[in-house]
């Protein structure tokens, strides 16, 4: 890989405010916010029930590349 062209991949805490749950997920998302969990400081992003929708949309787009929409194909 070429150096200095890829975004930083690190553990980020996503806070789903719709259910008040915290998820530690590897991500390249940019944020200036931080939160401390279990004595460790992580980048922090709030969402409102969107994480499962984002994941589902991403997977359906990936899956759609392999499925033909033409009849008889």
Buried (B, 14 or more C-beta within 10 A) or exposed (E): EEEEEEEEEEEBBBBBEEEEEEEEEEBEEEBEEEBEEEEEEBBBBEBEEBBEEEEEEEEEEEEEEEEEEEEEE
